[in-house]
Amino acid sequence: MTKLFSPHRVETAPLDEARQQALRDLLDDSSPAVRKALLTHFAGLGPAALHFLQETARSPHRLLARHAAWFLEELKFSDPVAEFRGFIRSLNYELESGALLLSRTVTPALDVGACCSALDAIAARCRELISEPASTRQQCRIINRVLFHEWGFHGNVEHYTDPLNSLLDQVLTRRTGIPLSLSIVYLLVAERLGLALEPVGLPGHFIIGCFEDSPPFFVDPFDKGVFLDPDEIYALLRANQIEPQVTDLAPTPIREVLCRNCRNLVNHYTASGDAEHARLFASFVSEFETTHERSAQP
């Protein structure tokens, strides 16, 4: 069975008519070599091939429709956008699955296994350095050392609005991101270590909270894991002309973490002039809000 995607970057723009016609001319070629080449080509095209084959399979040309259906079956194409919408509607929110599904809406060829392996490797290195018994704060210091010094993760200050900063696979590959995405990486590593850390969505910023310790403490992954106490966070908010509220320090539900991720992508794709992706993520934000409102009704 042919794999769904090639390891190369996929095309997201629709195929022009000339390329579509060239592919139609080859669809009914029964040569094994041609079929194999087409499977590889379609896999590399990703969403563009999916759209072309689906349209052809619905066409009145029965022979081409049958061949297009065969390629769809062989490639086992999925619809990442539909999958993420299904995740939103499920109300079964899990951070790692949600972040990876979100990334697949932009990069269908995303290697989920590679992303999980990267997180596993970071956590494994942390375990090597943790001496038991170790407090949560001590273990967070180890995470800081591994993530920000050994692995080199850092906040992307120079290109803050680059949409790639908000996609988990890209953050793991490029080792740079914004406060929310770096916090997601931190949380997923901490989860592998059995640490009970929580996302904390401040107004205009994103950090990690540990509420099991007394008093609670906070970690800022965008600032290389600096530890913060509540007074320091309040001072940070006031410095940004935000009057702090006690509720600002409360854990943020996973639903809102992922929705906020989508809101960031709306803003960043808009800033980059990519209206199509901005609309897509705006639709996800609407889906999150509508689903939440519906679930909250008695």
N, C-alpha and C positions, 0 to 999 in steps of 0.2 A: 504494500500500500504506500502510495506517495505521501510524503509529509505535507502538511498544510502550507507551510511557508518555507521559503529559502532563507538563509542566514543574512542575505543582503537587504539593504533598505528597500522597502516596498514603495510602489507608487500609490499616491492617494488621489491624483487628478483623474477624471474620466478619460477613457481612450478616445482619440479623435476618430472620425469616420473612416479615414484611410486605414488606420491600424485595425479597426474593427473588421473592415472588409477583408483585409489580408488574413486575419485570424479565421474568419468564416470560410475562406477558401481552403483552409487547411483542416478544418474541423472533421470533415468526412474522409480524410486520408487514413486508410487502414494500415499504413506502414508502421510497424512497431517503433522504428527509429523516430518517425515524425510524431507519433503519439507521446513517446517518452520526452522528446524535446518540448512539445506543447505543455505537458504536465509541469515540467521544470519552469517553463516560461510563465505559465499562469500562476504557479506558486510564488514566483518572484514578484508578480504584479500585485498580489494581495487583493485589497478591496476593489481595485479597478477591474481585475479579472472576475471577481465575484459578481459585480454589477453586469458586466458584459455577458457572462454565462447565464445568469438568471434571466436577463432580457431575451437572450437567444432561445433559452429553454421554453419561454412563453410565446415564442413567435409562431406564426402559422406555417412556417416551413418545417414540416414534420421531420425530415431527415436531419436537418441541422439541430432542431430542438432535441431530438433523441441523443445526438452526439454531445450536445452541451450538457444534457442531464447526466450523461456518463462521466464527463469530466468533473462535474460538481460532486458526484458520488465518490469518484476516486480521490479528489482533493479534500473531501470532508470539510468544505468551507463552513465556517461559523460566522455569526454576525456579532462582533464584539459590542456594538452599540446596543443591540437588543439584549445581549447578556447583561450589560451594566444596568439597563433599565429594569430588567427582571430582578437584579440584585437589589436595586432601590425599592422596588415594590414588595420584596420579600419581607422587609422589616427585620431580617436576620443579619444584622450588621457586624461584620468582623473586619478589623482594620487591614490585615494583610491581604485578604481576598479582595476587599473593596478597592484598595490602592492599586493592586495589580490589574483588576478588571478595568479600572479607570484608565490606567496606562494603555491597556490594549485597545481602547477606543481610538487612540492616536497611532499606536504602533501594533497592528494586529500580529506582526511577526515576533512580537516580544517573546523571549525565552523565559517562561515563568520559572522553570527549574533552575536556570542560571541565577536569577534574582534571589531565589530562596537559598541557593548554595552560597551566594555572596554573604547573605545575612548569617547563615550557619557558620561560615568561616570566621566572621568577625566575632560572633559569640564564642566560638571555640577558642579563639585567641584570648578572649577575656577570661575564660575559665582557667586557662593556663596560668594567668597572673593573679587570680583571686586566691587568697589564703584564708581558709576557714578556721574559726568563724569570722565572718566579715559582715559588718553592718551594711545597710542599704546605701548609706552615703559613701562608704569605702568602696563598694562595688561600682557605684556611679563614677567614682574617681578612676577606676580601672577602665570603664567604658569610655570615659573622656580621653584617657591616654591612648587607647586603641583606635577609637574613631578619628580623633582630631590630630593626633601626633603620628601614630604609626600608619594609619590608612590615609590621612591627609584630608578628611572631610572638612569643608569650610563653607561659610556663607558667601554667596555670589553677590558681592557688593557692587562690582563693576557692571554686571549685566543682570540686575535684580529682576527685571520684568521679562526676561527670556522665559517663554512657556516651558522649556525643557527643565527648568528649575523645580517644576511642580509635578513631574512625572517620576514615579518611584524608580523605574528601570534606568532612566537617564541620570537620576541622582546617584544611584549605585555605580553606574559606569563612569560618570564624570567627577563624582565625589564632591559635588557642590550643589547648593540649593538655597532655598529661602527658609525662614523659621519653621513654617508648617511642615515642609517636606523633610527637613533635617530632624524635626521632632518625630516624624513617623519612623524614620530609620532608627532613631534612638529607642523608641518604644518597642520596635520589633526585635531589636537586639536584646533589650531588657527582658522582654517576654520569654525569650529563649533561655535566659538565665534564671527565670522564675521570680523576677522582681515585679512587685505590684506598683508600677508607675502609672500615672494618668496624664492624658493630654489636657492642657490648659490654654484655652483660646482667649487671650487678653485682647482688649480693643487695640487693633493695629499691630499685634505681635503674637507670637505663639511660643509656649514653653512647656516644660515637663514638670509635673508635681508629684511629690512623694508624701502621701497623707498617712502612711502607717507609722512614720517616725513622729516623735513629739519633742519639739514642735515640728510641723511640716516644713519641708524645704523644697526649693524649686531649682530647676536646671535650665539654662538657656543654650540649646544646641547651636544657635546662630552665632553665639559668642564663645565658641569652643568649650561649651559645657560649664560655664561659670555658675557657681552656686549663688542663689538669691534667697533672701528672706522676704516676708511680706512687706516690710517697710521699704526695702530696696525696690521692690516691684512698684509700690505706690509712687515712689519718687520718680521711677522711670516713666510711669504714665503721666505724672504731673509735668515732667520735662517735655512731654509731647502734647501739652495742653489738654490732657484728658483727666477729668475729675474721677479718681478711682472709687469703685464700689466694692464692698466685701464680696459680692457675688462674682466679681471678676476672677477671683482665685479658685472658683469651684471647678471641678473636673468637667470637661466638655464631652458630651456624648459622641460616640463614634459616628453616628449619623451626621452630626454637625461638623465634625472634623472633615469628613469626605465632601459634604456640601460646601464647606468653606474652601476646600481645595478646588472645587469646580468654580466657585466665585472668583478665586484668584486667576484661574485659567481664562475665564471670560475677560477679565481686565487685561491680562497679559496678551492674549491673542488679539484683542481689540487694539492694544498699543502697537502690536507688531503688524497690524493691517490684515490679519487673517480673519475676515468676517465669518467665513464658513465654520471654522472651529469655535469662534466666539459664540455663534448661535447654537452650536451643538452643546456646549457646556452650559449655556444659559438654559437650554431645555432640560438639562440634568438638574440644575438648581430648582427649576419649577417642579420637576418630578419629585425631588426630595421634599419640597415644601408641601405640595399637594398630598403626597402619601402620608406625611406626618400629620397634617390637618385631618385627613380622613381617619387615620388610626386613633386620633385623640378624641374623636366624637363618641359620645356615650351610645 
